[in-house]
Amino acid sequence: MSGPIRVMHLRDTYEVGGPGKTILETGSHIDKSLFSMSIAVFANGADAGESPFVSETKSRGIPVHEIQSRCRYDPRVILGIVSLVKKFNIDILHTHEAKSDLLGCLAAKITHTPIVSTMHGWITNSRKQKIYTKIDKKIARYFDRVIVVNAQMRDVLLQEGIPDGIISLLHNCIVKENYYRDQPKGYIRRYLGKEIRYPVIGTLGRLSPEKGHVDFVDAASIVLTRGYKAHFVIVGDGPEAGKIAGMISERGLGSHVTLTGYLRDPRRVLQDFDLMVLPSLSEGFPNVVLEALLMEVPVISTDVGGVPEIIRGGEEGILIPPGDPETMACAIAAFLDDPEKHNRMALQGKKIVEDRFDFRSRTRKLENIYTEVMEKEMIR
């Protein structure tokens, strides 16, 4: 074929999030002499205004298309995808979650377009999500390539009978030069308009049940009850926000546990953290762990998803079992007793991130996947 390979990413999202960051950075770093990349986003007519993800996509100069629907699972969306694929002569459709996988797969079959999926992780908080996850795993066999972000997910798909030849392991990575310390601490304090005097123990991410923020609040309560001086900060927004705020209020933790809401700049947030805790019950490959280590922030994380592919327990950070606030509290207390030990782990972790998780290297690997998919298409 002549000209760049035209790739359209298909997403079901409102906020940017971890997968969104990866897609946007791909658009910024892909070799534009070889690939032409655009993004299509599902948009419900009830959504108010332009989404943060669409705004960020536009700000980077990446072509973006909104596929309107009357409800979350409007079947006419398939026609919208088909129309875009035909209009822009898309060579590869690249999907990113259960909804875009299913609808994108149907559109790809209609248009005879090669399709790639990145499976970032499966959320199973509700019966509906469990059904979608089951469908997502089953339809993976119909894709030309399935990218997984951790080894555990690859094993799950192999157990589902997905051919090994179409599965590629591609870790999330980070644009290293975006994460650096350039200002004194105080961003969160200035944002909140309140004094924070003690070491800041923070967690950063979407407030959703699988992220384990309930356990984080429980652990904070235990640490404070034992007489330790610390301020706990939860940065993010999402469906669990009301529940988390209620827990903080009911337990009288308001002077030592702060829920900030969504803050746009993770670098400035992490610069204020003395310790970053990831309390998740499940994960794909969390960018925030890479970001924290690159910012030289010590990490305590649950041993889930791809985290142990970044951190060796006791080496680059501390790994704890998910759903165990008592163990989390003990790990936080150990940090408060000996922060320098954990700072040394963070410096070791920073070197791992710099050596193994560079975004440009990841982009070259993704470009190779696209090229392989097109080469196979050409000989069919």
C-alpha positions in Angstrom: 0.0 0.0 0.0 1.1 3.6 -0.5 1.0 6.3 2.1 0.8 6.0 5.9 -1.2 3.2 7.6 -4.4 4.8 8.8 -5.2 3.7 12.3 -8.4 4.8 14.2 -8.6 4.2 17.9 -12.1 3.6 19.3 -12.9 4.5 22.9 -15.8 4.6 25.4 -14.7 7.2 27.8 -15.4 10.7 29.3 -12.3 11.3 31.4 -8.7 10.8 30.2 -7.6 8.0 32.7 -4.7 5.7 32.3 -5.6 4.1 29.0 -6.5 7.5 27.6 -3.0 8.8 28.5 -1.5 5.9 26.6 -3.6 6.6 23.5 -2.9 10.3 23.6 0.9 9.8 24.0 0.8 7.3 21.2 -0.8 10.0 19.0 2.0 12.4 19.9 4.9 9.9 19.5 3.9 7.7 16.6 6.0 8.0 13.4 3.7 10.3 11.3 5.6 9.5 8.1 4.4 5.8 8.5 1.1 6.1 10.4 -1.9 8.4 10.4 -3.8 8.2 13.7 -7.2 9.4 14.6 -9.6 8.7 17.6 -13.3 8.1 17.7 -15.2 8.4 20.9 -18.7 7.3 21.9 -20.8 10.3 23.0 -24.2 10.1 24.7 -26.5 13.0 23.8 -27.1 13.4 27.5 -23.5 14.3 28.2 -23.0 17.9 29.1 -20.4 19.7 27.0 -17.1 18.5 25.6 -15.5 15.7 27.5 -12.0 16.1 29.1 -10.7 13.3 26.8 -12.0 15.0 23.6 -10.6 18.4 24.8 -7.2 16.9 25.4 -7.2 15.0 22.1 -8.0 18.3 20.3 -5.3 20.2 22.2 -2.7 17.7 20.9 -3.8 18.1 17.3 -5.1 14.5 16.9 -8.1 14.2 14.7 -11.1 13.1 16.9 -14.6 12.1 15.9 -17.6 11.8 18.3 -20.1 9.0 17.6 -23.4 10.1 19.0 -25.9 7.7 20.6 -29.2 8.0 22.5 -28.2 5.5 25.2 -25.1 3.7 26.3 -25.7 0.6 24.1 -27.4 2.1 21.1 -27.0 -0.4 18.2 -26.9 2.4 15.7 -23.5 3.2 17.0 -22.2 0.3 14.8 -23.3 2.2 11.7 -21.5 5.3 13.0 -18.3 3.3 13.3 -18.8 1.7 9.8 -19.4 5.2 8.3 -16.1 6.6 9.8 -14.1 3.6 8.7 -15.4 3.9 5.1 -15.2 7.7 5.0 -11.5 7.9 6.1 -10.4 4.6 4.5 -9.2 3.3 7.9 -6.7 0.4 7.5 -6.7 -0.7 11.2 -9.4 -0.2 13.9 -7.9 -0.3 17.4 -10.3 -0.8 20.3 -9.8 -0.4 24.1 -12.5 -1.7 26.4 -15.5 -4.1 26.4 -17.9 -1.8 24.6 -15.5 -0.6 21.9 -14.2 -4.2 21.5 -17.7 -5.6 20.8 -19.1 -2.8 18.6 -15.7 -2.3 16.9 -15.4 -6.0 16.1 -18.8 -6.0 14.5 -18.0 -2.9 12.4 -14.6 -4.4 11.4 -16.3 -7.6 10.1 -18.8 -5.5 8.2 -16.1 -3.4 6.5 -13.5 -6.2 6.3 -11.1 -4.0 8.3 -8.2 -5.5 10.4 -8.9 -5.0 14.1 -6.5 -4.7 17.1 -7.6 -4.5 20.8 -5.7 -3.4 23.8 -7.2 -5.0 26.8 -6.2 -2.7 29.7 -7.9 -4.7 32.5 -11.3 -6.1 33.3 -13.7 -4.5 35.8 -16.2 -6.8 37.5 -17.8 -4.7 40.2 -21.4 -5.5 39.0 -23.2 -8.4 37.3 -23.4 -6.3 34.1 -19.7 -5.7 34.1 -19.0 -9.4 34.7 -21.1 -10.3 31.7 -19.3 -7.7 29.5 -16.0 -9.1 30.7 -17.0 -12.6 29.8 -18.1 -11.5 26.3 -14.8 -9.5 25.9 -12.7 -12.5 26.6 -14.8 -14.7 24.2 -14.7 -12.3 21.2 -10.9 -11.8 21.5 -10.4 -14.8 19.1 -12.0 -12.7 16.3 -9.3 -10.0 16.5 -6.2 -9.8 14.3 -4.2 -9.0 17.4 -4.9 -8.7 21.1 -2.6 -6.5 23.2 -2.5 -7.2 26.9 -0.8 -5.0 29.4 0.4 -7.7 31.9 1.4 -11.3 31.8 -1.6 -12.4 34.0 -4.0 -11.2 31.3 -2.1 -13.1 28.7 -2.5 -16.3 30.8 -6.2 -15.7 31.2 -6.7 -15.4 27.5 -4.7 -18.5 26.8 -6.9 -20.4 29.2 -9.9 -19.0 27.3 -8.5 -20.7 24.2 -7.3 -17.6 22.4 -4.5 -18.5 20.1 -1.1 -17.5 21.4 -0.1 -16.2 18.0 -2.5 -13.2 18.2 -1.6 -12.2 21.7 1.0 -9.5 22.3 2.3 -8.4 25.7 2.9 -4.6 25.7 3.3 -2.9 29.0 2.2 0.6 29.7 5.1 3.1 29.6 5.8 6.7 30.5 7.1 9.8 28.8 10.0 10.2 31.2 10.7 13.9 30.6 7.1 14.8 31.7 7.9 13.8 35.3 10.3 15.9 37.3 10.5 18.0 40.4 10.7 21.7 39.7 8.9 23.4 42.6 8.8 23.1 46.4 5.9 21.2 48.0 2.6 23.0 48.5 0.4 22.4 45.5 -2.2 20.4 47.3 -2.1 22.8 50.3 -2.6 25.8 48.0 -5.4 24.1 46.1 -7.3 23.2 49.3 -6.5 26.4 51.1 -5.5 24.5 54.3 -2.3 23.7 56.1 -0.9 20.2 55.8 1.9 19.8 58.4 2.6 16.1 58.5 4.0 13.6 56.0 1.5 13.3 53.1 0.4 9.7 52.4 -1.5 9.9 49.1 -3.4 7.8 46.6 -4.3 9.0 43.1 -6.9 7.5 40.8 -10.5 7.1 39.8 -12.8 6.5 42.8 -14.3 3.2 41.7 -14.9 0.1 43.9 -12.1 -1.9 42.3 -9.6 0.8 43.3 -9.9 -0.1 47.0 -10.2 3.4 48.5 -12.4 2.0 51.3 -9.4 0.0 52.4 -7.2 3.1 52.2 -9.5 5.0 54.6 -9.6 2.0 56.9 -5.8 1.9 56.9 -5.6 5.6 57.6 -7.9 5.3 60.6 -5.8 2.4 62.0 -2.5 4.4 61.5 -3.9 7.5 63.2 -5.4 5.5 66.0 -2.0 4.2 66.8 -0.7 7.7 67.3 1.2 8.3 64.1 1.3 11.8 62.7 0.4 11.9 59.0 -2.0 13.5 56.5 -3.9 11.2 54.1 -4.9 12.6 50.7 -7.2 10.9 48.2 -7.0 12.5 44.8 -9.6 11.6 42.2 -13.3 11.5 41.4 -15.8 8.8 40.5 -18.8 6.8 41.6 -17.3 6.1 45.1 -16.7 9.7 45.9 -19.9 10.1 48.1 -19.2 6.9 49.9 -15.6 7.8 50.7 -16.6 11.3 51.8 -19.2 9.7 54.1 -16.6 7.4 55.7 -14.3 10.2 56.4 -17.0 12.3 58.0 -18.6 9.5 60.0 -15.2 8.5 61.5 -14.3 12.1 62.4 -11.2 11.9 60.1 -11.7 15.2 58.3 -8.7 16.9 59.9 -6.3 14.2 58.8 -7.9 12.6 55.7 -8.7 14.8 52.7 -10.6 14.0 49.5 -9.5 16.6 46.9 -11.6 15.6 43.9 -10.1 15.5 40.4 -6.8 17.3 40.0 -5.5 17.5 36.4 -1.7 17.5 36.9 -0.5 14.2 38.5 3.1 15.5 38.4 2.3 18.4 40.8 0.2 16.0 43.0 3.0 13.4 43.3 5.5 16.1 44.0 3.6 16.7 47.3 3.4 13.1 48.3 5.8 11.6 50.7 4.4 8.2 50.1 2.1 6.9 47.3 -0.3 4.0 48.2 -2.1 2.0 45.5 -4.9 0.1 47.4 -6.5 -1.5 44.3 -8.3 -4.8 44.4 -7.6 -5.3 40.6 -5.4 -3.5 38.1 -4.2 -3.8 34.5 -0.8 -2.0 34.5 -1.1 1.2 36.6 0.6 4.2 35.2 0.5 5.9 38.6 3.1 3.5 39.9 5.5 4.3 37.1 4.8 8.0 37.6 5.4 7.9 41.3 8.7 6.1 41.0 9.9 8.4 38.3 9.1 11.3 40.7 11.1 9.4 43.4 8.0 8.9 45.6 8.1 5.6 47.6 5.3 3.2 46.7 3.2 0.7 48.7 0.9 -1.2 46.4 -1.4 -4.2 46.5 0.1 -7.2 44.7 -2.4 -7.2 41.7 -2.3 -7.1 37.9 0.9 -5.9 36.4 2.3 -4.3 39.6 4.7 -7.1 40.4 6.1 -6.7 36.8 7.3 -3.2 38.0 8.0 -3.7 41.7 9.8 -6.5 43.5 8.5 -6.5 47.1 11.1 -5.0 49.4 13.3 -3.9 46.4 11.6 -1.1 44.5 8.6 -0.8 46.8 6.4 -2.7 49.1 3.8 -5.2 47.9 0.8 -6.1 50.1 -2.2 -8.4 49.7 -5.4 -6.7 48.3 -8.3 -6.1 50.6 -6.2 -6.1 53.8 -6.4 -2.7 55.5 -4.5 -4.0 58.6 -1.4 -5.0 56.5 -1.7 -1.7 54.6 -1.7 0.2 57.9 1.4 -1.7 59.1 3.2 -1.0 55.8 2.4 2.7 56.1 3.6 2.7 59.7 6.8 1.1 58.7 7.3 3.9 56.2 6.7 6.6 58.9 9.2 4.8 61.1 11.9 4.7 58.5 11.2 6.9 55.5 14.8 6.9 54.2 14.7 3.1 53.7 11.6 3.6 51.4 13.2 6.6 49.7 16.1 4.4 48.7 13.6 1.8 47.2 12.0 4.6 45.2 15.4 5.6 43.7 15.9 2.0 42.7 12.4 1.9 41.2 13.1 5.1 39.3 16.0 3.4 37.5 13.8 0.4 36.6 11.2 2.8 35.1 13.9 4.7 33.1 15.4 1.5 31.8 12.4 -0.6 31.1 9.3 1.6 30.6 10.2 4.3 28.1 7.2 5.4 26.0 9.2 5.8 22.8 10.3 2.2 22.9 6.7 1.1 23.5 5.5 3.1 20.5 8.1 1.4 18.2 6.8 -2.0 19.4 3.2 -0.9 18.7 4.2 0.3 15.2 5.7 -3.1 14.6 2.4 -4.7 15.6 0.5 -2.5 13.2 2.9 -3.3 10.4 2.7 -7.1 11.0 -1.1 -6.9 11.0 -1.1 -5.1 7.6 1.4 -7.5 6.1 -0.8 -10.4 7.0 -3.8 -8.6 5.6 -1.9 -8.0 2.3 -1.3 -11.7 1.7 -4.8 -12.9 2.5 
